[in-house]
Amino acid sequence: MSECAKYKDRMIEAHYGELEPGDREELDRHVASCPECAAELAALRSTLGLMDGRERTDPGAEFWDGYWDRLSRRMLWESIDEGRKPSLVRRFIGSLAALPRWSYQAAGAAALLLIGIFIGGRLIAPAGGPVRETAASVAAGGAGVQAAAVVQAGNFVERSKVLLLGLVNSGPAGADAYGLDLDGKKAMSRNLAAEAPALRRALAGRDQKRLRGLVAELEVIMMQIANLGSGQDVEGVELVKQGVDARGIFLKIDLDRMGRDARPAVTVPGTPGTAKISKT
Amino acid sequence: MDENALIEGMTRGDPRAFRELVERYKKKVYYLALDMAGNPIDAEDISQEVFLKVYRSFSTFRKGAKIGSWLYRVTYNASIDHLRKRGAAPEPVEDSVLESRSQADSGLPGAVPSDPAAAAESSQLRDRIDRALDKVSPQEKAVFMLRHYDDLMLKDIAESLGLSIGSVKSYLFRAVRKLQKELGRPALISGNGDIR
């Protein structure tokens, strides 16, 4: 490598002030005595000076102020749980719109029949066989932890429901816009949101997919509540309400509760009371 | 909330920590995505992807690393994925001209000056620069943008993008050389003729 090549290689670093002081002095001495390198350095500075003229377009204060709301809304709509694909569900629901009315009635009747058979089967099933199978799987390892996670998740869901009911049943009438202890609710939401990741991880089984999804949705909502603005934050509360409504959260909570109630109870070693785990 | 408290909060799953992280880094993430993707709609989309990914997988954050560096890397990877999905085709020049014109008309900050001659000159310069940047590979562009506009040290860029310092220097050198060529300046070539 020629003398000049060595110095040309150092010019960019020198421009950005990243050359060691000794190397910088050496480069300066060379450039002072070499017209070709001096021209090269001038050209480099000219190009980079031109690039300084490129400004990143600032999208503006309104964009930045609404950034969090848009992000949290997207988080609500997107599945946190990797297993679920809400866009496919939406597409499926969209395709139903094209069907004739009689098909809804027939599908409704069939669904009611299936639900009846399912619930009946669960409630009337003899305590022996399937539960023994479940007990065997508990003994096989891991299921006890799962069952404990289900109990904890049920508790989490119920506490979230109480909190959400307080929020959605409040209205913006009166001087105290929501007449609710928003700070207290934010603190509760923070705790719930912090509990959720461990619960999601513990609900690892395939048969816990729905409950895991519900916990994930509630987690995002709790995070949204925990991050509401100071004071009443009417707009933020409305956003949460819309999210809860749009996602049918209360219906999902009730379905989850029904599902858990319908399952046979199994005692979980080391946990107070009983846990209900599904038949495998 | 300092960096350690932020990391601790994120590890605990504290939603305030996540909000703080978003508020603190949203501009850096958005601007790198904007530099890489070239348009504001994709930039916001990418930046949201980044924060969703951070939220979902903070457990993969390496202890002792800097959150800022990690976020740059996640943004860089998300941008590359986005460009791949888009077919890595450079945006047609006509579109970027239109975009810069509409931004100029909108009166947004950073728009061109009100003097028509200066506005035209500024618009032309922006087009020239955008065209020049289109010739630079995504890797070279990321390194150049982080060094030139975000003022990151070369070693920090190396840490952020998971590259060796030698590779970072090489990408920067190539980016500057291509920009010089495209902007009508003499190319910066090593004495032995190698592109560094």
Interface residues (C-beta under 8 A of the other chain):
Chain A: M1 S2 E3 C4 A5 K6 K8 D9 M11 I12 E13 Y16 E18 A39 E40 A43 L44 S46 T47 L48 L50 M51 G53 R54 E55 R56 T57 D58 P59 G60 W64 Y67 W68 R70 L71 R74 M75 E78 I80 S189 R190 A193 A194 E195 A196 P197 A198 M222 M223 A226 N227
Chain B: R12 G13 D14 P15 R16 F18 R19 V22 E23 K26 K27 Y30 Y31 L34 D35 P40 E44 Q48 F51 L52 Y55 R56 Q103 L108 P109 G110 A111 S122 L125 R126 I129 R147 H148 Y149 M153 L154 K169 L172 F173 V176 L179 Q180 L183 R185 P186 L188 I189 S190 G191 N192 R196
